[in-house]
């Protein structure tokens, strides 16, 4: 997935309340529709917690280049789950 596609996805999360709610409720399905395959095991215990819309918009460019984080098994987890830490 290219940087612009990820940026567009982040923008949509920050500006489309229905999309944001759907992503929180069904991250595997919603990201799958966007072409991002994740496993249920990639979702943190307690579910997805997203940064505020304002924080996403402030950081669109930086986060769109660095959205993935490797976990201890080498799996790519969307860093947005982790507050992009």
C-alpha positions in Angstrom: 0.0 0.0 0.0 1.5 3.3 -1.0 1.9 6.4 1.2 -0.9 8.4 -0.5 -3.4 5.5 0.0 -2.5 5.3 3.7 -2.7 9.1 4.0 -6.2 9.0 2.5 -7.2 6.3 4.9 -6.0 8.3 7.9 -7.7 11.4 6.6 -11.0 9.4 6.3 -10.6 8.1 9.8 -10.3 11.7 11.1 -13.1 13.2 9.0 -15.7 10.5 8.6 -17.4 9.6 11.9 -19.3 6.7 10.5 -16.1 5.2 9.0 -14.3 5.7 12.3 -17.0 3.9 14.2 -17.0 1.0 11.7 -13.2 0.7 12.0 -13.4 0.6 15.8 -16.2 -2.0 15.7 -14.7 -4.2 12.9 -11.1 -3.4 12.2 -10.3 -6.6 10.4 -13.3 -6.1 8.0 -12.9 -2.4 7.4 -9.1 -2.5 6.8 -9.7 -5.6 4.6 -12.0 -3.5 2.4 -9.1 -0.9 2.2 -6.7 -3.7 1.1 -4.9 -4.0 4.5 -4.9 -7.5 5.8 -4.6 -7.9 9.5 -5.4 -10.8 11.9 -7.7 -10.7 14.8 -4.6 -11.4 16.9 -3.2 -8.0 15.8 -6.0 -6.2 17.7 -4.9 -5.2 21.1 -6.8 -6.5 24.1 -9.7 -4.2 24.8 -10.1 -3.3 21.2 -8.9 -0.5 19.0 -8.3 3.0 20.5 -7.7 5.7 17.9 -5.9 9.0 18.4 -8.2 12.1 18.3 -9.2 13.4 14.9 -7.2 16.5 15.5 -4.0 14.5 16.3 -4.5 12.4 13.2 -4.9 15.5 11.0 -1.8 17.1 12.5 0.3 14.1 11.8 -1.0 12.9 8.4 2.2 13.2 6.5 4.5 11.7 9.2 2.1 8.8 10.0 1.4 7.9 6.4 5.1 7.2 6.0 5.5 5.3 9.2 2.2 3.5 9.9 3.5 0.0 10.6 5.3 -1.4 13.7 6.7 -4.9 14.0 5.6 -6.8 17.1 7.7 -9.3 18.9 6.8 -12.1 16.4 7.7 -9.9 13.4 4.1 -9.3 12.4 3.2 -5.8 11.1 0.6 -4.1 13.4 -0.9 -0.8 12.4 0.7 1.7 14.8 -2.5 3.7 14.9 -3.8 1.0 17.3 -0.9 1.9 19.6 -1.3 5.7 19.4 1.4 5.5 16.8 4.0 5.1 19.5 
